[in-house]
Amino acid sequence: MQDVPATEEEWTELEELVSSTSFTHPHHMPLRWHDTIHEPDAIARDACLEDRCAIIARVGLLTLSGGTGGWRVREAMNRVAQTLGVVCSADVSLLTIECTCVDGTERETFIVSLPSCGVNTKRIWRMETFMKDLEACGADLTVKECHRLMDQIEHETKGGYTPLQSALASALACSAFVFLLGG
């Protein structure tokens, strides 16, 4: 399992690797979630609104990256928002999420996006488990712990297929669909 880059030098190496890889999209940069944290040691429910909104947006993004539908992404975000004591309004598309969290008179908006879409059932399952755990013991987790758990999910559930394998699987699925339609 690879660790999340911890130093500026490691992030620079990652960005150079991403930009030098021919099959990636150079217009999409990874978001440094740990750089956005204001109160890492605060209990997530008691943290500032921006930190809580970041957790909610990241839950949505990881769920969306698993290939689940927009309604399920919103449901996941609302479950986490309720656990963290905020109201969440989210607009979910195929690759982006606009998320506004409200706590009393405070409002915070995050807009996050994916570089590409796909299906990763292991990630969907792991995110569902994460949300259940957060609902059960969310009052005890810090902001940093929430992000670390999501880091684990993100890195343990990376796609295990090469582009060629994905292309062949897509071709097989499409041809099977055409066959079923009688074409």
Stockholm file with secondary structure:
# STOCKHOLM 1.0

chainA/1-183         MQDVPATEEEWTELEELVSSTSFTHPHHMPLRWHDTIHEPDAIARDACLEDRCAIIARVGLLTLSGGTGGWRVREAMNRVAQTLGVVCSADVSLLTIECTCVDGTERETFIVSLPSCGVNTKRIWRMETFMKDLEACGADLTVKECHRLMDQIEHETKGGYTPLQSALASALACSAFVFLLGG
#=GR chainA/1-183 SS CCCCCCSHHHHHHHHHHHHHCTTSCTTCCCCCGGGGCSCTTSBGGGSCHHHHHHHHHHHHHHHHHTTCCHHHHHHHHHHHHHHHTCEEEEEECSSEEEEEEEETTEEEEEEEECSSCCCCHHHHHHHHHHHHHHHHHTTTCBHHHHHHHHHHHHHHTCCCCCHHHHHHHHHHHHHHHHHHTTC
#=GC SS_cons         CCCCCCSHHHHHHHHHHHHHCTTSCTTCCCCCGGGGCSCTTSBGGGSCHHHHHHHHHHHHHHHHHTTCCHHHHHHHHHHHHHHHTCEEEEEECSSEEEEEEEETTEEEEEEEECSSCCCCHHHHHHHHHHHHHHHHHTTTCBHHHHHHHHHHHHHHTCCCCCHHHHHHHHHHHHHHHHHHTTC
//
